[in-house]
Amino acid sequence: MLIEVRPYGEADQDGVLDLWSEVFPDSPLWNNPLDDIRRKLGCQPEGFLVAFVNGEVAGTSMAGFDGHRGWIYYVGVLPKFRRLGLGTALMRRAEEYLTTAGCPKLNLQVRMGNTDAVAFYESLGYHVEERISMGKLLWPT
Ligand SMILES: CC(C)(COP(=O)(O)OP(=O)(O)OC[C@H]1O[C@@H](n2cnc3c(N)ncnc32)[C@H](O)[C@@H]1OP(=O)(O)O)[C@@H](O)C(=O)NCCC(=O)NCCS
């Protein structure tokens, strides 16, 4: 099994869209996948990573540094490729990228009840921090 993690390329679009529709089926309306890809390609595109198994798109992550903290989104692996270390490889590559960019701390959000993701992140050294996550849409959908 050949595993590779590298920055997103145009040829990966269909595989990434298929993966996101399977792994994140209940994304909110404002997460239009094509818009999300387009915006990321205009802002630290090298933080957008894709994992491949034998050339097939198998996982993604999307990280960026806002000048104070790093944030990461779209961390997901196709069910058939889980528990093979792909999620870990994506996170480690993202951490390396952010560290090189001068980012001192990486934050992330997990939906309430997603205990599998919490266990995954804890296995990588992340801790639950007592915060309330708030947001506001700046653009109409
Ligand atoms: C969370 C996710 C990305 C993990 O990807 P993965 O490739 O399976 O992760 P890894 O193989 O690198 O797992 C590393 C370790 O994390 C922990 N872990 C991973 N999945 C776990 C699960 N479902 N339950 C408990 N622990 C888990 C284990 O300690 C695992 O090590 P082990 O397999 O040796 O026991 C994947 O399950 C996924 O895509 N989930 C759906 C999308 C999602 O919820 N993403 C997070 C959004 S915040």
The ligand as a Gaussian input file, in Angstrom:
#p B3LYP/6-31G(d) Opt

LIG

0 1
 C      -10.993000      11.284000      12.737000
 C      -10.357000      10.666000      11.471000
 C       -9.830000      11.778000      10.583000
 C       -9.186000       9.764000      11.900000
 O       -8.493000       9.316000      10.734000
 P       -7.639000       7.959000      10.732000
 O       -6.841000       7.944000       9.495000
 O       -8.528000       6.803000      10.956000
 O       -6.708000       8.175000      12.002000
 P       -5.370000       7.372000      12.404000
 O       -5.358000       6.047000      11.729000
 O       -4.209000       8.246000      12.150000
 O       -5.604000       7.173000      13.971000
 C       -4.605000       7.541000      14.921000
 C       -5.107000       7.216000      16.297000
 O       -6.237000       8.023000      16.613000
 C       -7.127000       7.291000      17.460000
 N       -8.385000       7.069000      16.744000
 C       -8.621000       7.222000      15.407000
 N       -9.904000       6.933000      15.118000
 C      -10.483000       6.588000      16.276000
 C      -11.803000       6.169000      16.626000
 N      -12.791000       6.058000      15.695000
 N      -12.077000       5.859000      17.918000
 C      -11.105000       5.964000      18.853000
 N       -9.817000       6.354000      18.591000
 C       -9.525000       6.664000      17.313000
 C       -6.445000       5.960000      17.749000
 O       -5.639000       6.126000      18.897000
 C       -5.581000       5.801000      16.495000
 O       -4.476000       4.941000      16.710000
 P       -4.687000       3.329000      16.530000
 O       -5.370000       3.114000      15.227000
 O       -3.272000       2.814000      16.557000
 O       -5.517000       2.891000      17.704000
 C      -11.390000       9.782000      10.716000
 O      -11.987000       8.877000      11.617000
 C      -12.492000      10.570000      10.036000
 O      -12.358000      10.978000       8.884000
 N      -13.616000      10.766000      10.748000
 C      -14.782000      11.470000      10.144000
 C      -14.510000      12.927000       9.892000
 C      -14.234000      13.666000      11.189000
 O      -14.957000      13.533000      12.180000
 N      -13.167000      14.490000      11.157000
 C      -12.800000      15.344000      12.277000
 C      -13.472000      16.651000      12.113000
 S      -13.183000      17.676000      13.518000

